[in-house]
């Protein structure tokens, strides 16, 4: 049922979509194709190709190209921080968790419990795990840096092998420099 409140929300979303061009493009990476999506003002997702359903224009733009370039530098060990604007879509709690993930230093890890403590809800370890699972901007929002309390590698949307390789890449870069 379309209520007046829902109609207002829908109208705002339509106006927002009319102002922004949604672009996505596949870029090669050491992990295969990475889909990079942009709403014209920020990156909205970076995920392995084929894992997400996309809408909009399959065409690169300045933001998707910039993100791809920065990822290429990251994979080559030449970049530790990203400076592309981000606009991940999720619940308020998910956004709080994703913001906390951005504070994990390059080459370091944190446990789900530590992230729960960072967001002010020490008992929310499972909720932090679910927010990690829904992170739409892989690598840039470094959910791969979150591990189990005992130091073990736990779930990762790209698979534990990819998580291990990303962590090894960062540790090797730190050891080298």
Wavefront OBJ file of the C-alpha trace (Angstrom):
o trace
v 0.000 0.000 0.000
v 1.401 3.372 -0.993
v 1.002 5.748 1.931
v 1.670 9.472 1.708
v 4.930 8.970 3.591
v 6.011 6.234 1.158
v 5.007 8.437 -1.776
v 7.178 11.275 -0.438
v 10.120 8.914 -0.011
v 9.615 7.523 -3.510
v 9.453 11.031 -4.963
v 12.730 11.974 -3.212
v 14.423 8.846 -4.559
v 13.206 9.531 -8.084
v 14.490 13.119 -7.903
v 17.813 11.850 -6.530
v 18.117 9.260 -9.332
v 17.350 11.911 -11.948
v 20.256 13.999 -10.656
v 22.775 11.177 -10.612
v 23.914 8.879 -13.361
v 24.416 5.326 -12.143
v 27.425 3.772 -13.825
v 29.133 0.446 -13.379
v 32.047 -1.173 -15.068
v 34.162 -4.320 -14.781
v 37.877 -3.885 -14.192
v 40.531 -6.574 -14.154
v 42.234 -7.300 -10.836
v 44.405 -10.076 -9.423
v 41.096 -11.542 -8.198
v 39.347 -11.446 -11.562
v 36.803 -8.878 -12.685
v 35.775 -6.326 -10.064
v 32.534 -4.471 -10.639
v 32.890 -0.834 -9.626
v 29.679 1.172 -9.364
v 29.196 4.923 -9.089
v 26.167 7.142 -8.645
v 27.970 10.052 -10.284
v 29.069 11.561 -6.974
v 30.595 8.598 -5.125
v 31.473 4.927 -5.382
v 28.504 2.810 -4.303
v 29.960 -0.687 -4.680
v 33.080 -2.633 -5.512
v 32.548 -6.370 -5.696
v 33.685 -9.323 -7.768
v 31.886 -9.451 -11.100
v 28.818 -11.624 -11.238
v 28.037 -11.371 -7.509
v 25.670 -8.408 -7.785
v 22.696 -7.426 -9.891
v 23.335 -4.044 -11.464
v 21.130 -1.330 -12.845
v 22.157 1.750 -14.717
v 24.612 2.319 -17.504
v 27.414 -0.165 -18.159
v 29.938 2.539 -18.852
v 33.011 3.736 -17.008
v 33.071 7.260 -15.634
v 35.716 9.381 -13.904
v 34.894 7.897 -10.478
v 34.944 4.255 -11.569
v 38.230 4.899 -13.404
v 39.730 6.623 -10.344
v 38.675 3.763 -8.061
v 40.104 1.214 -10.515
v 43.392 3.122 -10.647
v 43.614 3.258 -6.870
v 42.835 -0.465 -6.586
v 45.560 -1.184 -9.134
v 48.014 0.823 -7.003
v 46.841 -1.047 -3.882
v 47.401 -4.444 -5.525
v 50.881 -3.283 -6.623
v 51.741 -2.276 -3.033
v 51.847 1.428 -3.921
v 48.704 2.581 -2.084
v 47.650 2.115 1.529
v 44.693 4.509 1.658
v 41.916 5.296 -0.775
v 40.546 8.770 -1.358
v 37.585 8.177 -3.642
v 34.247 9.409 -2.242
v 32.096 6.565 -0.910
v 28.340 6.159 -0.595
v 27.579 2.614 0.551
v 23.885 1.912 0.932
v 22.805 0.152 4.098
v 21.140 0.502 7.464
v 22.331 3.041 9.981
v 24.064 0.305 11.990
v 25.775 -1.096 8.884
v 27.056 2.369 7.982
v 28.408 2.836 11.518
v 30.230 -0.506 11.285
v 31.594 0.292 7.807
v 32.858 3.614 9.121
v 34.642 1.760 11.942
v 36.243 -0.571 9.390
v 37.747 2.445 7.633
v 39.666 3.145 10.852
v 41.507 -0.202 10.834
v 45.081 0.648 9.800
v 46.547 -0.904 6.679
v 48.215 -4.222 7.472
v 46.434 -4.635 10.807
v 43.400 -6.654 11.831
v 40.621 -6.315 14.384
v 38.213 -8.882 15.757
v 34.453 -8.670 15.439
v 34.367 -8.026 19.182
v 36.809 -5.116 18.855
v 34.659 -3.602 16.098
v 31.550 -4.057 18.282
v 33.371 -2.192 21.046
v 34.443 0.536 18.606
v 30.807 1.141 17.635
v 29.730 1.295 21.276
v 27.870 -2.018 21.387
v 30.257 -4.662 22.814
v 27.680 -7.470 22.619
v 26.919 -6.907 18.942
v 29.615 -9.230 17.546
v 27.133 -11.144 15.361
v 25.530 -7.930 14.108
v 28.999 -6.627 13.231
v 29.591 -9.860 11.322
v 26.342 -9.404 9.410
v 27.231 -5.777 8.606
v 30.636 -6.963 7.386
v 28.868 -9.499 5.181
v 26.754 -6.740 3.609
v 29.688 -4.383 2.910
v 29.171 -3.316 -0.715
v 32.580 -1.657 -1.178
v 35.127 -4.435 -0.807
v 38.786 -3.691 -0.134
v 38.273 0.091 0.105
v 36.066 -0.490 3.168
v 38.430 -3.154 4.528
v 36.141 -5.884 5.847
v 38.946 -8.329 5.000
v 40.810 -6.955 8.048
v 38.205 -8.343 10.462
v 39.054 -11.737 11.961
v 37.843 -14.063 14.681
v 38.662 -13.361 18.335
v 41.164 -16.230 18.287
v 42.965 -14.769 15.258
v 41.411 -17.177 12.781
v 40.129 -16.128 9.411
v 36.363 -16.203 9.338
v 33.781 -15.634 6.616
v 34.447 -13.385 3.680
v 32.162 -12.880 0.695
v 35.044 -13.383 -1.721
v 36.116 -16.547 0.079
v 38.745 -17.155 2.721
v 41.478 -17.584 0.108
v 40.872 -14.037 -1.157
v 40.808 -12.708 2.420
v 44.108 -14.460 3.169
v 45.705 -13.081 0.001
v 44.600 -9.509 0.798
v 45.992 -9.738 4.336
v 49.253 -11.248 3.046
v 49.556 -8.488 0.436
v 49.282 -5.819 3.148
v 51.673 -7.578 5.561
v 54.256 -8.139 2.796
v 54.071 -4.476 1.819
v 54.628 -3.380 5.434
v 57.545 -5.809 5.839
v 59.098 -4.584 2.590
v 58.829 -0.870 3.408
l 1 2 3 4 5 6 7 8 9 10 11 12 13 14 15 16 17 18 19 20 21 22 23 24 25 26 27 28 29 30 31 32 33 34 35 36 37 38 39 40 41 42 43 44 45 46 47 48 49 50 51 52 53 54 55 56 57 58 59 60 61 62 63 64 65 66 67 68 69 70 71 72 73 74 75 76 77 78 79 80 81 82 83 84 85 86 87 88 89 90 91 92 93 94 95 96 97 98 99 100 101 102 103 104 105 106 107 108 109 110 111 112 113 114 115 116 117 118 119 120 121 122 123 124 125 126 127 128 129 130 131 132 133 134 135 136 137 138 139 140 141 142 143 144 145 146 147 148 149 150 151 152 153 154 155 156 157 158 159 160 161 162 163 164 165 166 167 168 169 170 171 172 173 174 175 176 177
